[in-house]
Amino acid sequence: MKPARARAVLHALTRGIDPESGAELPKHAITFRSEILRALYAAVAVFDQAEARAKRRAQLPECVGYAWTPEEEQQLAAEFGAGNDVASIAQKHQRTVRAIEARLERLGLLTADQRTTHNSFAENSKAGVAP
């Protein structure tokens, strides 16, 4: 069963509708029990969260999460050294501005104070919270 169909079935049950016939379920149906109904709503929420996550992921550049190669790091350093702006470098490398700045900082070409994006790992470690 495809996730979209599973979500539709669960959603119908939360509304008291038979997902196959479209008819109202009898008032004594198990789906009207509060614990069952809460479980159905929780399951629908899981499907909604997964769909939202997939939509967000689809909007990210292609190379998000990929490891940096030494060649890509050299190219990044050369482009930054040539004065290219971080946004255009990010677009060329199919990465986020945050990833480009983090890599430049790691390479010693940018300081934390020069970053335009938030470094959540540094903030968490300063606060004593594990990343």
N, C-alpha and C positions, 0 to 999 in steps of 0.2 A: 504494500500500500504506500502510495506517495504521501509525503508529509502534508501537502495541501489538502488531500482528501481526508487524512486522519484528523487534521485540524477542523475541517468542515463537519465531520461526524461528531467530534467532541463538542463543537459549538452548538450543533443542533440539539444534542442531549442536554446541554446547559439551559436551553430554552424550552425544554420539555417537548421536543419534536422528535419523531421517529426519523432517523436519517435516511432510511430507505424509502419509506412511503410518504413522508412529509406530514403525516397525521400527528395530531396531538397525542402525547403519551397519556395513559390513564393516570389519574391523580394518585394512585397507590404505587406507581412505578418506583423502582429502586432509585432512579436518578433524582427523585424529589427529596431523598433523605439528605439532611444537611451535610453530613460528612462526605457522602458520595458527590454531592454538588460542589463542595469545596475542592475535592480532588479533581473533578472535571475542569473547574476554573483554573486550577494550578497547571494542569496539563495544557490547556489552551495558552496560558501565559508562557509556558516553555516554548511552544511553537512560535508565538509572537516574538519572543526574545531571539530565537534562532534566526527568524526571518530578518529582524532588525539588524542583527550582527552581520548577516550575509550582505545586506544592502550597504552597510557601512564599509565592509571589507571591499566590496565591488568598487567603491569610490576611491580607494587608496591606490597609489602608484604600484606598478607591476612588481617592482623589486623589494617591496616592503617585507622585512623579515629574512631576506637572503643574506648570506654571509658576504663580507667584503673580500674581494680578491686583492692580492698585492698590486696587481696591475691597475685595478680600479682605484685603489688608494693613491697610487702614483699619479693617475690621471686627475683625480680630485685635487691633490696638492698642486699640480701644475695649473689647473683651471683657476683655483683660488689665488694662487700666486700671480697669475696673469691679470687679476682684478675682476674676474667674473663674479657677478652677484650670486649669493647663495640660492636664491629662488630659481634662477636659470640653471645653475648646476644641479639642483634637486630635480628639476624637470628633465634634464638631459640624462641623469642617472636613474630616472624612474624611482626616486626615493623621496621621502618627506624632507622638508626643510629641517625639521628636528633631527632627523637621522644624519643629514649632511653636517649640521653644526656639531653634533655629538662626535662624529668621526673626525672633523677638523680639530676639535678640542683634544681628542685622543691622540692625534698626530702632532699636537703641540703647536698648531697653526692658529688657534683661536683660544681665548681664555673664557672661563665661565662667565665673566662680566661682559664679554662681547657678544654672547649669545642673545638671540632675540626670542628663543623658545625656552620653555621651562624644562629644567633637568630634574625630573622627579626622583631619580635615584640619588642624586647628591643631596636633595632636600630631605629625603627619608633618612639617609644615613646621618645627617646633621641632627635630626630630631630623635635619633636613637631607635628608629623604626626600621625593621628589616625591609629591603626592597622587594 
